[in-house]
Each structure stands twice: as C-alpha cells, then as structure tokens.
Amino acid sequence: MKIRTDFVTNSSSSSFIILGKKVDISEVNLSDGEYLFLGKELCDGQDVAEIDEDILNYLKTHLHNDYGDLKLGNYHVSLLKLFATKYSEDDDCLFTIKEIKKYVKEDEPFQIVSIEKDYHNSQSINDLKDRY
C-alpha cells in the first residue's frame, strides 16, 4: 500500500485576481471590451461567466434592480468590465502602478477583486436558468 505524504488537492476551482470596474447592465457594451457575470457561490467557488451576446440578452430581460443591487432570481449578482486578469497559478500575480495605468484612465474608478472561480460555472443561458 502506498501512502501519499505531500500536498494533495481535489479542488474544482481556480483563483485569480481581476482588475475591473463594476457596471450596470445598461453599461455593458461588448464591442468596448470584456465583461464578467459574478454570481452566487457554487460548490468550490463563485459562479463566474464571461458575458457574450446571448448571455447579455438573457440578463437584460431577467436581471432586476433591488434598491441599487442587481439580482438574478433571488441572488445578488455583479457585472464587471474586465481590464486585466492574473491567475494565482502564475508565477507573477502582482500588478504594478505602471501596469494599472495601461488599463485604467487616471480618474476612472476600478476594483481589484480576488475570486475563487468554480470550474462548473455557468457557461450558457440554460446554466443560468437552472441556477437562478
């Protein structure tokens, strides 16, 4: 019988750092960049989906505003305009001020968000319908 003595993980998620800006559904313009849907917590991380034309159209008809917060069904969600991403598996998961200036205008607000993304995240409208 073999005994494993080193680190073992069966995680179904990946970690990454996002440099982005929280937006409302009316601000999403796919010809102007990439956007992410940040949903509820799943088994091993958060539901994170890249917004494409189909998902955008679905969100436009199903998202509702609850006192300033976006909700899909009963769950609070967020939409982010993506400026840059660094994966925790990368050797270099740091941003420099010089690098940030390439992505963000001087007076533009932005966020740095750390996310644990579930590998079984929503990738289609059917996934969103089933989860929310």
C-alpha positions in Angstrom: 0.0 0.0 0.0 1.3 3.4 -0.9 0.9 6.4 1.4 1.0 9.9 0.0 2.9 12.4 2.1 2.8 15.5 0.0 0.1 18.1 -0.6 -3.0 16.8 -2.4 -6.0 18.8 -3.6 -9.1 17.8 -5.4 -10.3 21.4 -5.7 -12.7 22.2 -8.5 -11.9 25.8 -8.7 -9.2 28.3 -9.7 -8.1 31.5 -8.1 -7.5 34.7 -9.9 -7.2 38.5 -9.4 -9.3 40.8 -11.5 -8.7 44.4 -12.3 -12.1 45.8 -13.3 -15.0 48.1 -12.8 -18.4 47.3 -11.5 -21.1 48.2 -14.1 -24.8 48.3 -14.5 -26.4 46.1 -17.2 -27.1 49.3 -19.3 -23.3 50.0 -19.4 -22.3 46.6 -20.9 -21.1 47.2 -24.4 -19.4 44.0 -25.8 -17.8 46.0 -28.6 -16.0 48.0 -25.9 -14.3 45.2 -24.0 -14.8 42.1 -22.0 -17.4 41.7 -19.2 -17.9 39.2 -16.4 -21.0 38.0 -14.6 -20.3 37.3 -10.9 -23.0 35.1 -9.4 -23.6 33.0 -6.3 -21.3 30.6 -4.6 -21.3 27.1 -6.0 -19.7 24.0 -4.5 -16.0 25.0 -4.8 -16.2 28.7 -5.7 -18.1 31.5 -7.2 -20.2 31.3 -10.4 -18.2 33.4 -12.9 -19.2 33.7 -16.6 -17.9 35.6 -19.5 -20.7 37.7 -20.9 -21.4 37.0 -24.6 -24.2 38.3 -26.7 -26.6 35.5 -25.8 -26.0 35.8 -22.0 -26.2 39.6 -22.3 -29.6 39.4 -23.9 -30.8 37.0 -21.2 -29.5 39.2 -18.4 -31.2 42.3 -19.9 -34.6 40.6 -19.6 -34.1 38.7 -16.3 -31.9 41.0 -14.1 -33.8 43.3 -11.7 -32.7 46.1 -9.5 -33.3 45.7 -5.8 -32.6 49.0 -4.1 -29.4 49.6 -6.1 -28.3 45.9 -6.1 -28.6 43.7 -9.2 -30.4 40.4 -8.6 -31.0 37.4 -10.8 -33.8 35.4 -9.3 -33.2 35.6 -5.5 -29.5 36.0 -5.8 -27.4 39.2 -5.7 -25.0 39.3 -8.7 -22.4 41.7 -10.1 -21.3 42.7 -13.5 -17.7 43.8 -14.1 -15.9 45.4 -17.0 -12.7 43.4 -17.2 -9.4 45.4 -17.5 -6.9 42.6 -16.7 -6.7 39.2 -15.1 -3.8 37.4 -13.3 -4.2 33.7 -12.3 -2.8 32.6 -8.9 -1.1 29.7 -10.6 1.1 32.3 -12.5 4.5 32.9 -11.1 3.7 36.6 -11.1 0.3 37.5 -9.7 1.2 41.1 -8.9 0.1 44.4 -10.5 2.4 47.4 -10.7 1.1 51.0 -10.8 2.7 51.3 -14.2 0.7 48.3 -15.4 -2.5 49.5 -13.9 -2.1 52.8 -15.7 -2.1 50.9 -19.0 -5.6 49.6 -18.3 -7.3 52.4 -16.3 -7.7 56.1 -17.0 -6.4 58.4 -14.3 -9.8 59.4 -12.9 -11.6 56.2 -13.7 -12.7 54.1 -10.7 -11.7 50.5 -10.5 -11.6 47.5 -8.2 -9.1 44.7 -7.6 -11.1 41.6 -6.8 -9.8 38.2 -5.7 -12.1 35.4 -6.9 -12.2 31.6 -6.4 -14.0 30.5 -9.6 -15.8 27.2 -9.6 -14.9 25.0 -12.6 -18.6 24.2 -13.0 -19.5 27.8 -13.6 -22.4 28.9 -15.8 -21.4 28.9 -19.5 -24.8 29.2 -21.1 -28.3 30.6 -20.7 -29.5 27.1 -19.7 -27.0 27.1 -16.8 -28.2 30.5 -15.6 -31.9 29.3 -15.8 -31.1 26.2 -13.8 -29.1 28.1 -11.1 -31.1 31.3 -10.7 
